[in-house]
Amino acid sequence: MRKGMLTRLAVPGLVACALWLTGCGSTEAEATLSGAQEVPPTTTQAAGTATAELDGDELTVVGSFTGLSSDLFPVSGSAAHVHNAPAGQNGPILFNLEITTTDNRTGVFTGSKTLNDEEKDAFEDGNLYVNIHSVTFNGGEIRGQLEP
């Protein structure tokens, strides 16, 4: 009887520890945004960074950019987006990112989306990227692949 009670207590405890050690299912990714990653590449001094966290089904992306060659250029409601495609390919917008800026050339962005299973697989496989659009480069001035 005592052995059965220890087993019933130990197994859930081990599962809880394993979940805690693995971050309870969250996956993080980072990206460095540059013109060289655009398809086709752009010649620009602009740069940026992005960090993403997938917690369960919720993907949250935050980041910053600086030095755009011209003002931000909104496409489909925003000048910053998360797109779905592997490195070296252009893909559709997955969701918009909200930008905060004082001069339309430097700023920060944030956004989140509940992902379906296919979108979660794309994130975990490194097939999502952040893109910032400007007047000079409507298709995107800087881009960064989110690498888990």
N, C-alpha and C positions, 0 to 999 in steps of 0.2 A: 504494500500500500504506500509506503513511504517512497519507494523507488518510482512508482507511477506519478506521485505528486511532483517529485523532483524533475522528472521528464516533462511533465506538463508545464512547469515553470521555466525550465531551461530552454526548451525549443523556441517559444516566443521571444525570450530574451536574446537568444543568438540571432534570430531573424531581425530584431530591432537593431542590434549592434551592426549587423551586415548592412542594413539600410542606411544607418547613420554614416558608416565608413564610405559608402558609395555616393553620399550626397543625396539620398532619398530619390534617386532617379533623375537628378538634374544634370544637364550637359551644358558646358560652356564652350564658346568659340570666340575667336578674335580675328580682326582683319585690319590690315594697313591699307588705306585708300590711296591710290595714285593714278595718274594718267596712263602709266605703262600697262595697267591691268584692263583698261577699256578695250573694247572690241569695236572698231580698230583703236589702237593706242592713240592717246592725245599727247601733245607737247604742252605741259603746264607745270607751274611751280606749286600748284595746289597740293594739299596733302590732308589726310585725315586718319582717324582710327575709329573702330567700332568694336563693341563687346556685345555678345549675345548670350542669353541663358534660356535654355529649354527646361522648364519645370513642369513635369507632367506633359500636358498638351499645350501649355502657354509659352510662346516664344516672346521674349522681351529683348529689344535691341536699343542700345544707347551709344552715342559717339559724338565726335566733333570733327570739324573741318576748318581749314584756313587757306587763304590765298587764292580763292577762285579768280580766274582771269576776267570774269564779268559777273553781273548779278545773277542770282538764282533764277532758274527757268522752270516754273511749275509744269508738270506733265501729269495728267490724270489726278489733279488735286493737290499735288505736292512736288517739290523739287528734289526730294529724297525718298528713296524706296528700298524695299527688299525685293529682289528678283529671284526667280527660280531657274538656274542653269549652272552647269559646271564651268570651271575656269576656261577661258578661251571661246566661250559661246555667249550670245545674248539670249535672254529669256524674258518671259512675261513678268509683270509686276505682281508680287504676291501680296504686299500691303504697303501703304504709305507710312512715312515717318514724319512726325511733327517737328518742324524746325523753329528754333529760337535764334534770332540774329538781330544785330543792330545796324549792319551795313550791307546785307545781302551777299557778302563774300566770305564771311567767317561766322561760324555759329556752332550750335549743338543740336542734336536730334535725338528723338526717342519715339518708340512705338512698340506695340505688342499685337499679337494675333493668336487665337486658338488654332492650332494646326491639326489637320486630319492625318491619318497614318502615312499617306503618300508624302505629304509635306514634311512630316517628322523624319521620314527616311531620307529625304533630300537634304535636310539640315544635317543629320548625322553623317551623311556621306560627303559633306562639304560642298553641296551643290546649290547653296544660296549665297547671294552677294548683295552688298550695299552699293547703291549708285547715287551720285549727286549730280544734278543737271544744272547747266548754266546757259546763259543766252548765247555765248560763243560756241558751246558744245551742247546742243539740245539733247543729243542722245546720251550724254553723260560726260562730265569732265573728269571725275575721279571715281574709282571703283575699288572695292575690296572684297575678296572671297572670304566668307566666314568659315574658318577652319577649326573644327572641334579638336 
